Amino acid sequence: MKADITIKTPSRSYPLLAGPRFPGAALRHMISKIAPDKLFLIIDEQVESHHGDALRSAMGRGLSQDRVYVVPSGEQSKSLDSWNRIIDFLLRGEVRRNSLVVAAGGGVTGDRAGFASA
């Protein structure tokens, strides 16, 4: 998959991947480039119901069921308690610096997953 846009920061560059086979091809590309020790998927329940199988398949055998966290849709996910549950999930899975945490679902899910994984 080719990078449509490259995001440049003072310390490194990041490809922005998109295309007709997204997200599968982009995930496989990312995983092959990063070679993470562990994979985690944090996914909104609505996205899970429509795209969960495709995302799991794209992430491959490195993604075990105990490394998938489904975030409930709605206002209840906009809370400190929700963020704490994601942190607990990542810590139980022994997330490390070279792990890959994929967030699928947009706004609340992406914000919580990004903040927790940081």
C-alpha positions as CSV (number, residue, x, y, z in Angstrom):
1,M,0.0,0.0,0.0
2,K,1.4,3.4,-0.9
3,A,1.5,6.4,1.4
4,D,-0.9,9.1,0.1
5,I,0.5,11.7,2.4
6,T,3.5,11.8,4.7
7,I,3.2,13.5,8.0
8,K,6.6,15.0,9.1
9,T,7.6,15.8,12.6
10,P,11.0,17.0,13.9
11,S,11.9,13.5,14.9
12,R,10.3,11.2,12.2
13,S,7.8,10.8,9.4
14,Y,4.6,8.9,9.4
15,P,2.7,7.7,6.3
16,L,-1.0,8.4,6.1
17,L,-2.5,5.3,4.5
18,A,-5.8,5.2,2.6
19,G,-7.3,3.3,-0.3
20,P,-9.9,0.9,-1.5
21,R,-8.6,-2.0,0.6
22,F,-8.3,0.1,3.8
23,P,-8.1,-0.8,6.6
24,G,-7.0,-4.3,5.9
25,A,-4.0,-3.5,3.7
26,A,-3.0,-0.5,5.8
27,L,-3.0,-2.6,9.0
28,R,-1.0,-5.4,7.4
29,H,1.5,-2.8,6.1
30,M,1.8,-1.1,9.5
31,I,2.3,-4.4,11.3
32,S,4.9,-5.5,8.9
33,K,6.8,-2.2,9.2
34,I,6.6,-1.8,13.0
35,A,6.9,-5.5,13.9
36,P,5.3,-5.0,17.3
37,D,5.7,-7.5,20.1
38,K,2.0,-7.5,20.9
39,L,-1.2,-6.3,19.1
40,F,-4.2,-4.7,20.8
41,L,-7.5,-3.6,19.3
42,I,-9.7,-1.1,21.0
43,I,-13.0,-0.8,19.1
44,D,-16.3,0.9,19.4
45,E,-19.2,-1.6,19.7
46,Q,-21.0,-0.3,16.6
47,V,-17.8,-0.5,14.5
48,E,-17.2,-4.0,16.0
49,S,-20.6,-5.1,14.8
50,H,-19.9,-4.0,11.2
51,H,-16.1,-4.3,10.7
52,G,-14.8,-6.3,13.7
53,D,-14.2,-9.5,11.7
54,A,-12.4,-7.7,8.9
55,L,-10.1,-5.8,11.4
56,R,-9.3,-9.0,13.3
57,S,-8.5,-10.8,10.1
58,A,-6.3,-7.9,8.9
59,M,-4.4,-7.9,12.2
60,G,-3.7,-11.6,11.8
61,R,-2.8,-14.3,14.3
62,G,-0.9,-11.9,16.5
63,L,-4.2,-10.6,17.8
64,S,-5.6,-12.9,20.4
65,Q,-9.2,-12.5,21.7
66,D,-8.0,-11.3,25.1
67,R,-6.3,-8.3,23.4
68,V,-9.6,-6.9,22.0
69,Y,-11.5,-4.4,24.0
70,V,-15.0,-3.3,22.9
71,V,-15.9,0.2,24.0
72,P,-19.7,0.7,24.6
73,S,-21.2,3.3,22.3
74,G,-22.8,6.3,23.8
75,E,-22.2,8.9,26.5
76,Q,-21.2,6.3,29.1
77,S,-17.9,5.9,27.3
78,K,-17.0,9.6,27.9
79,S,-15.9,9.0,31.5
80,L,-12.8,8.5,33.7
81,D,-14.2,5.1,34.5
82,S,-14.1,4.1,30.8
83,W,-10.6,5.4,30.5
84,N,-9.5,3.4,33.6
85,R,-11.0,0.2,32.2
86,I,-9.0,0.6,29.0
87,I,-5.8,1.2,31.0
88,D,-6.6,-1.9,33.1
89,F,-7.2,-3.9,29.9
90,L,-3.8,-2.8,28.4
91,L,-1.9,-3.5,31.6
92,R,-3.5,-6.9,32.0
93,G,-2.3,-7.6,28.5
94,E,1.2,-6.5,29.4
95,V,1.3,-3.6,26.9
96,R,4.8,-2.4,26.3
97,R,6.6,0.4,24.5
98,N,6.9,-1.7,21.3
99,S,3.2,-2.9,21.3
100,L,0.8,-1.7,18.7
101,V,-2.6,-0.4,19.9
102,V,-5.1,0.1,17.1
103,A,-8.2,2.2,17.9
104,A,-11.3,1.8,15.6
105,G,-14.3,3.9,16.1
106,G,-13.5,7.6,15.9
107,G,-13.8,10.3,18.5
108,V,-14.4,8.9,22.0
109,T,-12.8,5.5,21.2
110,G,-9.7,7.0,19.5
111,D,-9.2,9.7,22.2
112,R,-9.5,7.2,25.1
113,A,-7.3,4.6,23.4
114,G,-4.7,7.1,22.5
115,F,-4.6,8.7,25.9
116,A,-4.5,5.3,27.7
117,S,-1.8,3.9,25.4
118,A,0.4,7.0,25.9
